[in-house]
Amino acid sequence: MLFKNILVPFDLSSPSHQAFKTALDIAKKYDSKITLLTCIERDTWRHYFYDARADNKLLKQQKKVAEKYMEKLEAAANKAGVDIKLTILKSTSVVKDITTFAKSKKIDLVVISSHGRTGLDKLMLGSVANGVIQKISCPVLLLK
């Protein structure tokens, strides 16, 4: 099986950095393209005192930080001779947005990391990696 389009959902964490490195190795082997996807979460807890201006300011700050970090990874991919595309989405449902994106872009492989949370932490915080695995139809490489 050839992997021409590899998606790496990226949350700026150390585990997702490892997923990027693994995807880079695979991309070099199969002459693949990588899409690095970061989802910036909007305020999902809209409430009576919700202030859209504060939400927009926070989104801009998050986007700026993500762009700066992703540009470093783009440089690493370019140095390795791998085509890469950087994508930042505003999101209220990260799992849904990752799976929808993967389907729309005809992704052949998703390389995603897990933070390895268990117990109450996993219950409270959820698991994006688990949600993606459950909902996506293409192969997924999960790294712990």
DSSP file (Angstrom, degrees, kcal/mol; ACC not computed):
  #  RESIDUE AA STRUCTURE BP1 BP2  ACC     N-H-->O    O-->H-N    N-H-->O    O-->H-N    TCO  KAPPA ALPHA  PHI   PSI    X-CA   Y-CA   Z-CA
    1    1 A M              0   0    0      0, 0.0     2,-0.4     0, 0.0     0, 0.0   0.000 360.0 360.0 360.0 130.6    0.0    0.0    0.0
    2    2 A L        -     0   0    0     30,-0.0     2,-0.7    28,-0.0    28,-0.0  -0.785 360.0-151.0 -98.5 140.9    1.4    3.4   -1.0
    3    3 A F        +     0   0    0     -2,-0.4     3,-0.2     1,-0.2    27,-0.1  -0.887  27.3 159.8-111.4 100.0    0.8    6.4    1.2
    4    4 A K  S    S+     0   0    0     -2,-0.7    29,-3.0     1,-0.3     2,-0.5   0.803  70.2  39.8 -89.6 -32.0    0.8    9.5   -1.1
    5    5 A N  E    S-a   33   0A   0     27,-0.2   103,-2.5   101,-0.1   104,-1.5  -0.947  70.5-174.6-125.2 111.6   -1.1   11.9    1.3
    6    6 A I  E     -ab  34 109A   0     27,-3.1    29,-3.0    -2,-0.5     2,-0.5  -0.895   8.9-155.8-110.0 131.2   -0.3   11.7    5.0
    7    7 A L  E     -ab  35 110A   0    102,-2.9   104,-2.8    -2,-0.5    29,-0.2  -0.902   6.6-171.2-106.3 131.9   -2.2   13.8    7.5
    8    8 A V  E     -a   36   0A   0     27,-2.9    29,-2.2    -2,-0.5     2,-0.4  -0.903  13.4-151.1-121.7 101.2   -0.6   14.7   10.9
    9    9 A P  E     -a   37   0A   0      0, 0.0     2,-0.5     0, 0.0   104,-0.4  -0.588  23.9-163.2 -68.0 128.2   -3.0   16.2   13.4
   10   10 A F        +     0   0    0     27,-3.8    29,-0.3    -2,-0.4    60,-0.0  -0.960  31.1 172.6-129.4 123.4   -0.7   18.4   15.4
   11   11 A D        -     0   0    0     -2,-0.5     3,-0.1    27,-0.1    -1,-0.1   0.149  58.1-107.1-114.5  18.6   -1.4   20.0   18.8
   12   12 A L  S    S+     0   0    0      1,-0.2     2,-0.1     2,-0.1    -2,-0.1   0.562  78.6 130.9  70.0  11.1    2.1   21.4   19.5
   13   13 A S  S  > S-     0   0    0      1,-0.1     4,-1.6     0, 0.0    -1,-0.2  -0.444  72.8-109.7 -89.6 166.1    2.8   18.7   22.1
   14   14 A S  H  > S+     0   0    0      1,-0.2     4,-1.9     2,-0.2     5,-0.2   0.908 118.1  52.4 -61.9 -43.7    5.9   16.5   22.4
   15   15 A P  H  > S+     0   0    0      0, 0.0     4,-1.9     0, 0.0    -1,-0.2   0.894 109.1  49.5 -61.5 -37.1    3.9   13.4   21.3
   16   16 A S  H  > S+     0   0    0      1,-0.2     4,-2.0     2,-0.2    -2,-0.2   0.814 106.6  56.5 -72.4 -26.8    2.6   15.1   18.2
   17   17 A H  H  X S+     0   0    0     -4,-1.6     4,-2.2     2,-0.2    -1,-0.2   0.897 106.6  50.0 -65.8 -40.0    6.1   16.2   17.4
   18   18 A Q  H  X S+     0   0    0     -4,-1.9     4,-2.3     2,-0.2    -2,-0.2   0.891 107.6  53.7 -63.6 -39.6    7.1   12.6   17.5
   19   19 A A  H  X S+     0   0    0     -4,-1.9     4,-2.6     1,-0.2    -2,-0.2   0.904 107.6  51.3 -61.2 -40.5    4.2   11.8   15.2
   20   20 A F  H  X S+     0   0    0     -4,-2.0     4,-2.5     2,-0.2    -2,-0.2   0.931 108.8  50.3 -62.1 -45.2    5.5   14.4   12.7
   21   21 A K  H  X S+     0   0    0     -4,-2.2     4,-1.9     2,-0.2    -2,-0.2   0.907 112.0  47.8 -60.1 -41.9    9.0   12.9   12.8
   22   22 A T  H  X S+     0   0    0     -4,-2.3     4,-2.2     2,-0.2    -1,-0.2   0.922 111.6  49.8 -64.3 -44.6    7.5    9.4   12.1
   23   23 A A  H  X S+     0   0    0     -4,-2.6     4,-2.8     1,-0.2    -2,-0.2   0.866 108.0  54.8 -61.9 -36.4    5.3   10.8    9.2
   24   24 A L  H  X S+     0   0    0     -4,-2.5     4,-2.1     2,-0.2    -1,-0.2   0.907 107.7  49.0 -64.1 -42.2    8.4   12.5    7.8
   25   25 A D  H  X S+     0   0    0     -4,-1.9     4,-1.8     2,-0.2    -2,-0.2   0.916 113.7  46.3 -62.6 -43.6   10.3    9.2    7.7
   26   26 A I  H  X S+     0   0    0     -4,-2.2     4,-2.6     1,-0.2    -2,-0.2   0.912 110.6  53.3 -64.9 -42.7    7.3    7.5    6.0
   27   27 A A  H  X>S+     0   0    0     -4,-2.8     5,-1.9     1,-0.2     4,-0.9   0.879 108.2  50.0 -62.3 -38.6    7.0   10.4    3.5
   28   28 A K  H  <5S+     0   0    0     -4,-2.1     3,-0.3     3,-0.2    -1,-0.2   0.915 112.7  47.6 -64.9 -41.5   10.6   10.1    2.5
   29   29 A K  H  <5S+     0   0    0     -4,-1.8    -2,-0.2     1,-0.2    -1,-0.2   0.898 123.5  30.9 -66.8 -41.6   10.2    6.3    2.0
   30   30 A Y  H  <5S-     0   0    0     -4,-2.6    -1,-0.2    -5,-0.1    -2,-0.2   0.324 104.8-118.5-102.2   7.0    7.0    6.6   -0.1
   31   31 A D  T  <5 +     0   0    0     -4,-0.9    -3,-0.2    -3,-0.3     2,-0.2   0.943  61.7 161.8  53.4  50.4    7.7   10.0   -1.7
   32   32 A S      < -     0   0    0     -5,-1.9    51,-0.5    -6,-0.2     2,-0.4  -0.462  41.1-120.7 -99.4 167.6    4.5   11.2    0.0
   33   33 A K  E     -a    5   0A   0    -29,-3.0   -27,-3.1    -2,-0.2     2,-0.4  -0.861  23.8-145.6-105.1 145.0    3.1   14.6    0.8
   34   34 A I  E     -ac   6  84A   0     49,-2.5    51,-2.2    -2,-0.4     2,-0.5  -0.912   7.5-162.6-112.0 137.7    2.4   15.6    4.4
   35   35 A T  E     -ac   7  85A   0    -29,-3.0   -27,-2.9    -2,-0.4     2,-0.6  -0.985   9.8-156.2-114.9 120.9   -0.4   17.8    5.6
   36   36 A L  E     -ac   8  86A   0     49,-2.8    51,-2.7    -2,-0.5     2,-0.5  -0.868  15.1-167.2 -97.1 118.5    0.1   19.2    9.1
   37   37 A L  E     -ac   9  87A   0    -29,-2.2   -27,-3.8    -2,-0.6     2,-0.5  -0.928  11.7-177.9-117.3 124.2   -3.2   20.1   10.6
   38   38 A T  E     - c   0  88A   0     49,-2.6    51,-2.7    -2,-0.5     2,-0.6  -0.979  12.6-154.1-118.3 131.7   -3.8   22.1   13.8
   39   39 A C  E     - c   0  89A   0     -2,-0.5     2,-0.6   -29,-0.3    51,-0.2  -0.917   4.2-157.1-105.8 121.1   -7.3   22.7   15.1
   40   40 A I  E     - c   0  90A   0     49,-3.5    51,-3.3    -2,-0.6     2,-0.4  -0.871  21.5-131.2 -97.7 121.4   -7.7   25.8   17.2
   41   41 A E  E     - c   0  91A   0     -2,-0.6    51,-0.2    49,-0.2     2,-0.1  -0.562  12.9-146.5 -82.9 129.7  -10.7   25.4   19.5
   42   42 A R        -     0   0    0     49,-3.2     2,-0.9    -2,-0.4     3,-0.0  -0.346  46.9 -74.0 -77.6 168.7  -13.3   28.2   19.7
   43   43 A D        +     0   0    0      1,-0.2     3,-0.3    -2,-0.1    -1,-0.1  -0.552  51.0 179.4 -68.3 104.5  -15.1   28.8   23.0
   44   44 A T        +     0   0    0     -2,-0.9     2,-0.4     1,-0.2    -1,-0.2   0.547  69.1  74.0 -84.9  -7.1  -17.4   25.8   23.1
   45   45 A W        +     0   0    0     -3,-0.0    -1,-0.2     2,-0.0    -2,-0.1  -0.357  68.4 178.4-102.5  51.4  -18.8   27.0   26.4
   46   46 A R        +     0   0    0     -2,-0.4     2,-0.2    -3,-0.3    -2,-0.0  -0.347  14.8 164.1 -56.5 127.8  -20.9   29.8   25.1
   47   47 A H    >   -     0   0    0     -2,-0.1     3,-2.0     1,-0.0    -1,-0.0  -0.758  53.6 -78.5-140.0-177.8  -22.6   31.3   28.1
   48   48 A Y  T 3  S+     0   0    0      1,-0.3    -2,-0.1    -2,-0.2    -1,-0.0   0.835 128.6  43.8 -57.5 -36.7  -24.5   34.4   29.2
   49   49 A F  T 3  S+     0   0    0      2,-0.1    -1,-0.3     0, 0.0     2,-0.1   0.149  82.0 145.0 -98.0  19.5  -21.3   36.4   29.7
   50   50 A Y    <   -     0   0    0     -3,-2.0     2,-0.5     1,-0.1    -4,-0.1  -0.339  32.7-161.8 -61.2 133.7  -19.7   35.2   26.4
   51   51 A D     >  -     0   0    0      1,-0.1     4,-1.8    -2,-0.1     3,-0.4  -0.932   9.3-165.5-122.4 105.9  -17.6   37.9   24.8
   52   52 A A  H  > S+     0   0    0     -2,-0.5     4,-2.7     1,-0.2     5,-0.2   0.811  88.6  61.1 -60.7 -31.2  -16.8   37.2   21.1
   53   53 A R  H  > S+     0   0    0      2,-0.2     4,-2.1     1,-0.2    -1,-0.2   0.921 105.7  45.8 -63.4 -42.7  -14.1   39.9   21.1
   54   54 A A  H  > S+     0   0    0     -3,-0.4     4,-2.4     2,-0.2    -1,-0.2   0.900 112.5  51.6 -65.7 -40.4  -12.1   38.0   23.7
   55   55 A D  H  X S+     0   0    0     -4,-1.8     4,-2.5     1,-0.2    -2,-0.2   0.921 110.6  47.9 -61.5 -45.4  -12.7   34.7   21.9
   56   56 A N  H  X S+     0   0    0     -4,-2.7     4,-2.2     2,-0.2    -1,-0.2   0.881 111.1  50.9 -64.6 -38.6  -11.4   36.3   18.6
   57   57 A K  H  X S+     0   0    0     -4,-2.1     4,-2.1     2,-0.2    -1,-0.2   0.923 111.4  47.8 -64.0 -43.8   -8.4   37.7   20.4
   58   58 A L  H  X S+     0   0    0     -4,-2.4     4,-2.7     1,-0.2    -2,-0.2   0.906 110.4  52.2 -63.6 -41.9   -7.5   34.3   21.9
   59   59 A L  H  X S+     0   0    0     -4,-2.5     4,-2.6     1,-0.2    -1,-0.2   0.903 109.0  50.2 -60.6 -42.4   -8.0   32.6   18.5
   60   60 A K  H  X S+     0   0    0     -4,-2.2     4,-2.2     2,-0.2    -1,-0.2   0.905 111.6  48.1 -63.0 -41.9   -5.6   35.1   16.9
   61   61 A Q  H  X S+     0   0    0     -4,-2.1     4,-2.1     2,-0.2    -2,-0.2   0.923 112.6  48.0 -65.1 -44.3   -3.0   34.5   19.6
   62   62 A Q  H  X S+     0   0    0     -4,-2.7     4,-2.7     1,-0.2    -2,-0.2   0.910 111.3  50.9 -62.6 -42.0   -3.3   30.7   19.3
   63   63 A K  H  X S+     0   0    0     -4,-2.6     4,-2.8     1,-0.2    -1,-0.2   0.900 108.7  51.5 -63.0 -41.2   -3.0   30.9   15.5
   64   64 A K  H  X S+     0   0    0     -4,-2.2     4,-2.0     2,-0.2    -1,-0.2   0.917 112.1  45.7 -62.6 -44.3    0.2   33.0   15.8
   65   65 A V  H  X S+     0   0    0     -4,-2.1     4,-2.1     2,-0.2    -2,-0.2   0.929 114.1  49.1 -64.4 -45.4    1.8   30.5   18.1
   66   66 A A  H  X S+     0   0    0     -4,-2.7     4,-2.9     1,-0.2     5,-0.2   0.913 110.2  50.8 -61.7 -43.9    0.7   27.6   16.0
   67   67 A E  H  X S+     0   0    0     -4,-2.8     4,-2.1     1,-0.2    -1,-0.2   0.914 109.6  50.6 -60.8 -43.5    2.1   29.2   12.8
   68   68 A K  H  X S+     0   0    0     -4,-2.0     4,-0.9    -5,-0.2    -1,-0.2   0.923 115.0  42.5 -61.0 -45.3    5.4   29.9   14.4
   69   69 A Y  H >X S+     0   0    0     -4,-2.1     4,-1.2     1,-0.2     3,-0.5   0.908 113.8  51.2 -68.7 -42.6    5.8   26.3   15.6
   70   70 A M  H 3X S+     0   0    0     -4,-2.9     4,-2.4     1,-0.2    -1,-0.2   0.823 101.3  62.0 -67.7 -31.1    4.5   24.8   12.3
   71   71 A E  H 3X S+     0   0    0     -4,-2.1     4,-2.0     1,-0.2    -1,-0.2   0.849 100.8  54.2 -63.2 -33.4    7.0   26.9   10.2
   72   72 A K  H <X S+     0   0    0     -4,-0.9     4,-1.7    -3,-0.5    -1,-0.2   0.901 110.0  46.3 -65.1 -41.0    9.8   25.2   12.0
   73   73 A L  H  X S+     0   0    0     -4,-1.2     4,-2.3     2,-0.2    -2,-0.2   0.861 108.8  55.8 -70.2 -34.7    8.4   21.8   11.1
   74   74 A E  H  X S+     0   0    0     -4,-2.4     4,-2.6     1,-0.2    -2,-0.2   0.903 106.4  51.0 -61.4 -41.3    7.9   23.0    7.5
   75   75 A A  H  X S+     0   0    0     -4,-2.0     4,-2.3     2,-0.2    -1,-0.2   0.894 109.2  50.7 -63.1 -40.2   11.6   23.9    7.3
   76   76 A A  H  X S+     0   0    0     -4,-1.7     4,-1.6     2,-0.2    -2,-0.2   0.905 111.7  47.6 -64.5 -41.2   12.5   20.4    8.6
   77   77 A A  H  <>S+     0   0    0     -4,-2.3     5,-2.9     2,-0.2     4,-0.5   0.918 111.8  49.5 -66.3 -43.6   10.3   18.8    5.9
   78   78 A N  H ><5S+     0   0    0     -4,-2.6     3,-1.1     1,-0.2    -2,-0.2   0.900 109.1  52.6 -62.2 -40.2   11.7   21.0    3.2
   79   79 A K  H 3<5S+     0   0    0     -4,-2.3    -1,-0.2     1,-0.3    -2,-0.2   0.855 109.7  49.3 -62.6 -34.6   15.2   20.1    4.3
   80   80 A A  T 3<5S-     0   0    0     -4,-1.6    -1,-0.3    -5,-0.2    -2,-0.2   0.491 118.9-113.2 -82.7  -3.9   14.3   16.4    4.0
   81   81 A G  T < 5S+     0   0    0     -3,-1.1     2,-0.5    -4,-0.5    -3,-0.2   0.758  70.7 138.4  78.9  25.3   12.8   17.0    0.5
   82   82 A V      < -     0   0    0     -5,-2.9    -1,-0.3    -6,-0.1     2,-0.2  -0.894  54.4-125.1-108.4 130.8    9.2   16.3    1.6
   83   83 A D        -     0   0    0    -51,-0.5   -49,-2.5    -2,-0.5     2,-0.4  -0.525  36.2-177.2 -69.5 136.3    6.3   18.4    0.3
   84   84 A I  E     -c   34   0A   0     -2,-0.2     2,-0.4   -51,-0.2   -49,-0.2  -0.993  19.0-162.1-140.2 145.1    4.3   19.8    3.2
   85   85 A K  E     -c   35   0A   0    -51,-2.2   -49,-2.8    -2,-0.4     2,-0.5  -0.993  13.3-146.5-126.0 135.0    1.2   21.8    3.6
   86   86 A L  E     -c   36   0A   0     -2,-0.4     2,-0.4   -51,-0.2   -49,-0.2  -0.871  18.9-179.9-103.5 130.9    0.2   23.7    6.8
   87   87 A T  E     -c   37   0A   0    -51,-2.7   -49,-2.6    -2,-0.5     2,-0.5  -0.996  11.2-171.4-134.6 132.0   -3.4   24.0    7.7
   88   88 A I  E     -c   38   0A   0     -2,-0.4     2,-0.4   -51,-0.2   -49,-0.2  -0.989  11.2-169.8-122.0 124.9   -5.0   25.7   10.7
   89   89 A L  E     -c   39   0A   0    -51,-2.7   -49,-3.5    -2,-0.5     2,-0.5  -0.912  23.5-131.4-114.4 140.0   -8.7   25.2   11.3
   90   90 A K  E     -c   40   0A   0     -2,-0.4     2,-0.3   -51,-0.2   -49,-0.2  -0.791  44.4-175.8 -82.1 129.9  -11.0   27.0   13.8
   91   91 A S  E     +c   41   0A   0    -51,-3.3   -49,-3.2    -2,-0.5     3,-0.2  -0.940  46.4 178.3-137.2 148.2  -12.8   24.2   15.5
   92   92 A T  S    S+     0   0    0     -2,-0.3     2,-0.3   -51,-0.2    -1,-0.1   0.437  96.5  35.2-115.7 -12.7  -15.5   23.4   18.0
   93   93 A S     >  -     0   0    0      1,-0.1     4,-2.6     2,-0.0     5,-0.2  -0.796  66.8-174.2-140.9  95.8  -15.2   19.6   17.4
   94   94 A V  H  > S+     0   0    0     -2,-0.3     4,-2.5     1,-0.2     5,-0.2   0.902  84.7  49.8 -60.8 -45.9  -11.6   18.5   16.8
   95   95 A V  H  > S+     0   0    0      1,-0.2     4,-2.4     2,-0.2     5,-0.2   0.944 113.3  46.4 -59.8 -48.7  -12.4   14.9   16.1
   96   96 A K  H  > S+     0   0    0      1,-0.2     4,-2.5     2,-0.2     5,-0.2   0.905 113.4  49.1 -61.0 -42.4  -15.1   15.8   13.6
   97   97 A D  H  X S+     0   0    0     -4,-2.6     4,-2.3     2,-0.2    -1,-0.2   0.882 111.2  49.1 -68.3 -37.4  -12.9   18.4   11.9
   98   98 A I  H  X S+     0   0    0     -4,-2.5     4,-2.6    -5,-0.2    -2,-0.2   0.945 114.7  44.2 -65.4 -47.0  -10.0   16.0   11.5
   99   99 A T  H  X S+     0   0    0     -4,-2.4     4,-2.1    -5,-0.2    -2,-0.2   0.900 114.8  48.4 -67.4 -40.1  -12.1   13.2   10.1
  100  100 A T  H  X S+     0   0    0     -4,-2.5     4,-2.4    -5,-0.2    -1,-0.2   0.920 112.7  49.0 -63.9 -43.4  -14.0   15.6    7.7
  101  101 A F  H  X S+     0   0    0     -4,-2.3     4,-1.9    -5,-0.2    -2,-0.2   0.928 109.9  51.4 -60.8 -46.6  -10.7   17.1    6.6
  102  102 A A  H  <>S+     0   0    0     -4,-2.6     5,-2.3     1,-0.2     4,-0.3   0.897 112.3  46.2 -60.2 -41.8   -9.1   13.7    5.9
  103  103 A K  H ><5S+     0   0    0     -4,-2.1     3,-1.0     1,-0.2    -1,-0.2   0.911 112.9  49.1 -66.6 -42.6  -12.1   12.6    3.8
  104  104 A S  H 3<5S+     0   0    0     -4,-2.4    -1,-0.2     1,-0.2    -2,-0.2   0.787 114.6  44.4 -70.8 -26.7  -12.2   15.8    1.8
  105  105 A K  T 3<5S-     0   0    0     -4,-1.9    -1,-0.2    -5,-0.2    -2,-0.2   0.314 108.7-119.9-100.3   7.4   -8.5   15.7    1.0
  106  106 A K  T < 5 -     0   0    0     -3,-1.0     2,-0.2    -4,-0.3    -3,-0.2   0.939  39.6-167.4  53.3  53.3   -8.3   12.0    0.2
  107  107 A I      < -     0   0    0     -5,-2.3  -101,-0.2     1,-0.1    -1,-0.2  -0.527  17.1-165.2 -73.6 135.9   -5.8   11.3    2.9
  108  108 A D  S    S+     0   0    0   -103,-2.5     2,-0.3     1,-0.3  -102,-0.2   0.709  72.6  15.4 -92.6 -25.5   -4.2    7.8    2.7
  109  109 A L  E     -b    6   0A   0   -104,-1.5  -102,-2.9    29,-0.1     2,-0.5  -0.985  59.5-153.3-153.3 135.9   -2.7    7.7    6.2
  110  110 A V  E     -bd   7 140A   0     29,-2.0    31,-3.3    -2,-0.3     2,-0.6  -0.963   8.9-164.6-110.3 126.0   -3.2    9.5    9.4
  111  111 A V  E     + d   0 141A   0   -104,-2.8     2,-0.3    -2,-0.5    31,-0.2  -0.943  23.8 165.0-110.2 112.3   -0.2    9.6   11.8
  112  112 A I  E     - d   0 142A   0     29,-2.5    31,-2.5    -2,-0.6     2,-0.3  -0.929  26.7-137.0-132.4 150.3   -1.5   10.7   15.2
  113  113 A S  E     - d   0 143A   0   -104,-0.4     2,-0.4    -2,-0.3    31,-0.2  -0.728   7.6-146.4-106.2 157.0   -0.1   10.7   18.7
  114  114 A S        -     0   0    0     29,-2.6    13,-0.0    -2,-0.3    -2,-0.0  -0.956  12.1-143.9-118.1 140.5   -1.8    9.8   22.0
  115  115 A H        -     0   0    0     -2,-0.4    -1,-0.1     2,-0.0    29,-0.1   0.619  38.9-126.7 -77.7 -11.1   -0.9   11.5   25.2
  116  116 A G        +     0   0    0      1,-0.2     2,-0.1     6,-0.0     6,-0.1   0.734  46.9 166.2  75.5  22.4   -1.4    8.2   27.0
  117  117 A R        -     0   0    0      9,-0.1     2,-0.3     4,-0.1    -1,-0.2  -0.415  10.4-177.1 -70.1 147.8   -3.8    9.5   29.6
  118  118 A T    >>  +     0   0    0     -2,-0.1     3,-1.0     4,-0.0     4,-0.8  -0.856  39.9   5.1-135.6 172.1   -5.7    7.0   31.5
  119  119 A G  H 3> S-     0   0    0     -2,-0.3     4,-2.1     1,-0.2     3,-0.2  -0.210 125.1  -3.8  59.8-135.4   -8.4    6.8   34.2
  120  120 A L  H 3> S+     0   0    0      1,-0.2     4,-2.9     2,-0.2     5,-0.3   0.854 132.0  58.2 -63.6 -38.3  -10.0   10.0   35.3
  121  121 A D  H <> S+     0   0    0     -3,-1.0     4,-2.7     1,-0.2     5,-0.3   0.922 109.6  44.7 -58.2 -44.1   -7.8   12.2   33.1
  122  122 A K  H  X S+     0   0    0     -4,-0.8     4,-2.3     1,-0.2    -1,-0.2   0.904 114.1  49.7 -67.3 -40.5   -8.9   10.4   30.0
  123  123 A L  H  < S+     0   0    0     -4,-2.1    -2,-0.2     2,-0.2    -1,-0.2   0.913 117.6  39.4 -63.5 -42.9  -12.6   10.5   31.1
  124  124 A M  H  < S+     0   0    0     -4,-2.9    -2,-0.2     1,-0.2    -1,-0.2   0.882 126.8  32.7 -75.8 -39.6  -12.4   14.2   31.8
  125  125 A L  H  < S-     0   0    0     -4,-2.7    -3,-0.2    -5,-0.3    -2,-0.2   0.658  96.9-147.2 -95.3 -17.6  -10.3   15.3   28.8
  126  126 A G     <  -     0   0    0     -4,-2.3     2,-0.4    -5,-0.3    -1,-0.2  -0.185  20.5 -91.1  76.0-176.4  -11.4   12.8   26.2
  127  127 A S     >  -     0   0    0      1,-0.1     4,-2.2    -4,-0.1     5,-0.2  -0.886  26.2-172.9-142.9 108.1   -9.2   11.4   23.6
  128  128 A V  H  > S+     0   0    0     -2,-0.4     4,-2.7     2,-0.2     5,-0.2   0.929  92.1  53.7 -63.1 -44.6   -8.9   13.0   20.2
  129  129 A A  H  > S+     0   0    0      1,-0.2     4,-2.4     2,-0.2    -1,-0.2   0.923 109.5  47.5 -57.7 -45.7   -6.8   10.1   18.9
  130  130 A N  H  > S+     0   0    0      1,-0.2     4,-2.1     2,-0.2    -1,-0.2   0.914 111.9  50.4 -62.4 -43.2   -9.4    7.5   20.0
  131  131 A G  H  X S+     0   0    0     -4,-2.2     4,-1.6     1,-0.2    -2,-0.2   0.897 110.8  48.9 -61.6 -41.4  -12.2    9.5   18.4
  132  132 A V  H  X S+     0   0    0     -4,-2.7     4,-2.1     1,-0.2    -2,-0.2   0.925 110.2  51.0 -64.6 -44.9  -10.3    9.8   15.1
  133  133 A I  H  < S+     0   0    0     -4,-2.4    -1,-0.2     1,-0.2    -2,-0.2   0.894 111.6  48.4 -59.4 -40.4   -9.6    6.1   15.1
  134  134 A Q  H  < S+     0   0    0     -4,-2.1    -1,-0.2    -5,-0.2    -2,-0.2   0.828 120.8  33.6 -69.6 -32.3  -13.2    5.3   15.6
  135  135 A K  H  < S+     0   0    0     -4,-1.6     2,-0.2    -3,-0.2    -2,-0.2   0.615  96.7  88.6-104.4 -14.5  -14.6    7.6   12.9
  136  136 A I     <  -     0   0    0     -4,-2.1     4,-0.1    -5,-0.2   -37,-0.1  -0.574  54.2-156.6 -93.8 151.5  -12.0    7.6   10.1
  137  137 A S        +     0   0    0     -2,-0.2    -1,-0.1   -38,-0.2     3,-0.1   0.596  68.6  76.8-102.7 -12.1  -12.0    5.2    7.2
  138  138 A C  S    S-     0   0    0      1,-0.1   -29,-0.1   -29,-0.0   -30,-0.1  -0.496  96.9 -75.3 -93.0 168.1   -8.3    5.3    6.1
  139  139 A P        -     0   0    0      0, 0.0   -29,-2.0     0, 0.0     2,-0.4  -0.294  47.0-157.2 -61.3 145.8   -5.4    3.6    7.9
  140  140 A V  E     -d  110   0A   0    -31,-0.2     2,-0.6    -4,-0.1   -29,-0.2  -0.993  10.4-156.2-128.3 132.0   -4.2    5.3   11.1
  141  141 A L  E     -d  111   0A   0    -31,-3.3   -29,-2.5    -2,-0.4     2,-0.5  -0.945  16.9-161.6-106.1 114.8   -0.8    5.0   12.8
  142  142 A L  E     -d  112   0A   0     -2,-0.6     2,-0.4   -31,-0.2   -29,-0.2  -0.853   3.5-164.2-101.7 126.6   -1.2    5.7   16.5
  143  143 A L  E      d  113   0A   0    -31,-2.5   -29,-2.6    -2,-0.5  -124,-0.1  -0.911 360.0 360.0-111.9 137.1    2.0    6.6   18.4
  144  144 A K              0   0    0     -2,-0.4    -1,-0.1   -31,-0.2   -31,-0.1   0.353 360.0 360.0-112.9 360.0    2.3    6.6   22.2
